[in-house]
Amino acid sequence: MTMKILFYDAKSYDTEFFQAALPEFPGLEIEYLKSDLEPRTAALADGFDAVCAFVSSDVGRQTLEILHRKGIGLVLLRCAGYNNVDLEAAQEYNICVMRVPGYSPEAVAEHAIALALACNRRLYKAYNKVRENDFSLSGLMGFNLHGKTAGIIGTGRIGAAMCRICRGFGMRILAYDVYPNESLRELAEYVSLDQLLSDSDVISLHCPLTDSTYHLINIDTIRRMKDGVILVNTSRGALVKTDDLIEGIRMHKFAGVGLDVYEEETNNVFEDRSDEILEHSTTARLLSFPNVMITSHQGFFTREALTAIASATLQNALDHAQDKPSPNQVSAV
């Protein structure tokens, strides 16, 4: 029996990598849509068995109710995060939700350190100066990462990869996690959040978005940081309270801020909006500061990661079709 999957918000690279992996998973068929999953597009899943969504998709109660009416029993998330899913509604409508918890942790960690380095050495400013034939070094001063302290908040797969990278730079590693990673005991020192904030020269966020981590970085935690700290977020935008971050930047708290995610990014993710007037000022406000660098949620975007995402997502679909238990299931149906 064939499982028909409707793939929402499909970009050219999604189609390329999923189609390349599909022959290894007999019994699965995919139809690709450019539209993202939301209540208005959920009805398009009529006649399908499953839908495939991403971290920017609206998988709230209204969407799930429509999917349920259309006979959808499986939501495949081609990402690790699932804070955009109403799990209570999924259980109520008997819809299984499966994710890809670890595709290529090194991809995200490498992007995080790239942001830290770019902020520290002002690479974006240096590039633009040289393009204008300005070869002066004014405004480009950074500091050695070697011998400095990296604070890693969240030490799952990605956080652990970030610890290993920072150790390679010769940094002291402080870690904070509700559930310490025992494999990192020889690499990192687990400390309180207060100590991590006050002692770290570079702070990198790698934790999930939950009620307890929502706005984890706010004016109180910012004030506890060292002056001249570099803050990097490649995890979830809402870990950082944007208004407070802007206040902290204006207080000259940060040497640099590198963001691959930020609040109110949903409408921007992976879209070309260069000809539009953006409805939110968040991006413009952040980019107005010379020590802030923003990238477009691209931490995952490597060939290795996309290959792993496609394979794991399709394996989730096959496991569900064959009633096999999977640790990737996040809804309790």
N, C-alpha and C positions, 0 to 999 in steps of 0.2 A: 504494500500500500504506500502511495506517495504522500509525503507531507508537503503542502504548498505554503511557502513563506512569502509574505509581503514585506519587502525591505524598504523602510522609510528613510528619507533624507539621504538618498544614495548619491555619493560623489563619484567621479570617474575612478578614483583610486579604490573606493569600496568595491565597485563592480569588478575592477581588474583583479583584486586579490581574492574576493569571494568566488568569482568564476574560476580562477586558477585552482582553488581548493575543492570546488564542488565535485569533481569526478571521484574523489576519494570517499565521498559520502553518498552512496546509492540510496535512492528512495527520497531524496530531497530535491525540491524545485524552488527556485527563487524568481520573483518578479520585483523589479526595482522601480521605486518611485522617487522623484526629486523632492516631493513635499515631505515635510516632517510630520511626525505623529502628534496629533492634538485632537480635541473633540470634533473639529470640522472635517478632519481627514480620516478619522477612525472608521467611518462607514465604508470607506473604500476597501476594507478588509473582508467584505462580504465574499464568501466562497473560498476563503483561505483557512488554513489550520493554525497558523502562527504569524506573528509579526516580529520584525526585527527593528529595534529602536536604539537610540544613542543617548548620551548623558544630557543632551539639550532637549530631548523629546518631552512632551507633556504626557506623562503616564499617570495622571490623577484620576480621581473617582469618576468624573464624567467620561473621560476617555475609556476607562476600563468597563464602565457600564455599557457603552456602545459596542465595544469589542465583544463583550459577553453576549449581547443580543445578536451579534453577527456570527456567533459560534466559535470565537477564538478561545483556545484553551492554553496558549503558551505565548509569553512575551520574552523574546530573546534580546538581552541587552548586550551589545557589542562593546562593553566598557566595564570597568570595575565598580564605579559608583552607582548607587541606586536610590539616592535621596530624592530623585524626581519621580519616584514610584509610590503610589498610595498602597502600601502592602496590606493594610486592613481591608481595603476595597478589593484587592486582588484575591485575598482569601475568601471574602464574602461571595465573589463571583466565580470562585473555583478556577482561577487563572493562575497557572504556574509561571513564576518569574525566575529566569536564570541569567547569570552574569558571567563575565570573564574576569576573575579576581586577579590573575597575574599573567600578563602577556609578555611584556619585556620590561621589567623594572629598571634595567639599565638605561633604556631609552629615556624615561622620564628623569631619572637621576642625572644622566649626562646633560640633559637640557637644563636642569636646575643649576648645575655647576657652571654651565655656559653662561647663564644669566648672571650668576654671582661674579664671574670673571669679567663679563662685559660691563657690568656696573662698576666694579672695582677699578678697572683700567680705562674706563670711559671710552670703550671701543666705538660706540655709536657716534659720540662727539668727535673722536679722532678721525673716523672715516669721513665724516662730513667736512671737517676742517681741511683735510688733505685734498678732497675733491675740489675745494675752492682755492687750492694752492697756498693754504695756510699751514706751514710746517712748524709753527711754534708749539711749544709744549704746555703753554698756559692752560690751566683747567683740566689737565689730564693726570694729575698726581693720584696714585693708588697706594696700596700697601701690600707687602708680602703676605700670602696666605700661609706660607711655611711658618710654623711656630705659633700660629694664631689658634683660636678656639672656634670650632664649629658646633652649633647647637642644632640637633636634629629632633624635631618634634614629630613623633610617629615613626616607629621602627619596624614596620611590616616589610614586605619585599622591596618596595621602592626606597623607604628610609634606610634599610640595611645596605642597599646598593650605594646610597649617598654616603653612608658612613665609610664604606670601603674606598670610595673615590677621595673623600676628604683626608683619610689616612694616607693615601698615596701622595697627597700634597704636603704631608708632614704636619698635619694639624692635630691638635688635641680634640677628641670627640666627646661632647656631652650629649646625652640622650634623655628624652622624656617620653614615656608611654605608660598608659594604664596597665598594659600587659607587656612587660619587658621581653625582649627577644633574647633568649638564653644563648643563642649562637653568637651574639655580639659582645658578650661579657669581656672578652679579651681585647676587643676593639674600642668599645665605648664605655663611658662611665655614666650609669643612670643616676640622675639627680632630680631634685624638685624642679618644677617649672620656674619658680622664682630664681633659683640658682642659674638655670640655663639662660634665662633672660638677662640676668645681670652680668654673667661671665662670658657670653659668646660674642665673637666678632662677626660671625656670619650665622644667621638663623634661617633654617630651611624647613618649610612646612610639608609634611607627608602623612597627615592623618585624615581619616574620613570626616565627612560633615555629619555631625549628630547634634542632638540638643545640647550636649555638654561642650562641644567644640565650636558651636555657632558663635561667631565674633570672638573667637579665642584671642585674636589680636585686636585690642581696643586701646583706648587712651590710657587705661591703667597699666596694661601689660607693656605698652610702648614706653611709658615713663620709667618702667623698671629695666629697660634695655640700656646697654652702653651707648654713650654718644658715639656717633660714627659707625654704627652697626650696619651691616648689609642684610636686608630681609628679602627672602625669596619665597614665592608661593607658586608651586606647580600642582597643587592638589585640588582645592575647592575654593571658589571665590569668596563664599560667605564665611570662611574662616577668619577673614579680615574685615573689620568694619571700616568701610571706605572713608567716611567722613572723618573718623578718628585717625586713619592713616594719613590723610591730607593734613590734618592738624599736626601730626607728628613730623611730617616733612617740613612744614612751615616752622616748626620748633628747631629745625636743623638737627633732628635726632639721627637721621640716616645718612650714611655715606652713599648709599644706593638702595634702590628698591627694584627687584626684578619680578615681574608678574606674568605668568602664562595664563592665569585665571584671575577674574575679578568679579565683584558683584555687578549685576545687571548686564552681564556679557551675553546672555542667552540669544538675543537677536543678532549678535555679531558673529557668533561662532561659525567659522568656516565660510562666511559670506563676504562677497565683494560689495561693500557699501560706499565705495569711493565717490559715487555721484549723488549721495544722499546727505541730507541734514539729519544728524542723529537725534533721536528724541530724548536721549539722556546725555547729560554733560559729564558723566563719570570719566569716560575715556579721555575727553578733551582736557578735563581738569588735571588728571594724572599726567598726561603727556606734556602739560605746560611746565612741568618741573624738569630741570636739566639732569637730575640724578635718578630719573625713573625710566625703566625700560619695560615695555609691554610687548609680548608676543601673542599670537592668536591661537591659544589652546593647542599648541603643536608639540607638546612634550612627548606624546605617544608616537609621533609621526616619523617612524623609521620603517624600512622594508621588513626588518625582522619582527617588529611589533605588529604590523598589519598582517603579516603571514600568520603569526600566532593567534591574533584576534579572530581571523577568519576560521582557522582550524578549530579553535576552542568553541566558537559560537555554533558551528555546524555540528561539532561533537555533542554539544548540549542538546541540540534539536534531535539528534539521533538517539541519545540516551533517553530523552523524554518519549520519543516514539516507541522505543523498546521497553518502556517502563523500568529503566535502570535507575537506581538511586545515584544522585550526584551531589557532591559538596558545593556545586555552583548554584544550587537552587536557593533562592532567598525568600520565597513565599512559602507559607506553611500549608500547601494544599496536598 
